[in-house]
């Protein structure tokens, strides 16, 4: 008997707690939910039974959950919301997201024949993008290898479908250049030989990215990059794969 009463109390308590999280529609019906995931410009995302659902704001009368109460007008605008969540629920979609990701890619380089490799770690908050970037240009013909490490700041726009950004910053560049002429190899496929000199310099890294989300944790996209420095500018395009908290 005690076991039956205990189970009944647990079920009742669960129902009471769940009933505190609901969305009331303008037609008078209600939708129980686990939590409000995000309030966008035109719709609300809510979590129910582990799945995300969309609901147009114009259909909502009010939202009640443990964080407080949101009241909507006839056009779907939020007219009352909890004070402690005002900054967390702006009308501009994607502006309040605290996201992070790691992406890596491979592609082409400018100024020679070779391959570029890139590793990028970024954090996104309130449309601000903070990134650390490592880029390596491996030149096969008519050029010298260059590597770069940079810190970048940019502006980013995110949505459920993807992300776009433009960034710039400051970085350290390590490269190689020709020194003293050492002679010619001779033969049918002769080429000139030079002393290899290694240099370090400060540069300005530039970057623009466009990614499409394949799921909330994986995205595919392109990166255009450059570094302007006193020794040898570098740049190119990359196909990249991204992992992280993307939405």
Order of alpha helices (4+ residues) and beta strands (2+ residues): alpha-beta-beta-beta-beta-beta-beta-beta-beta-beta-beta-beta-beta-beta-beta-beta-beta
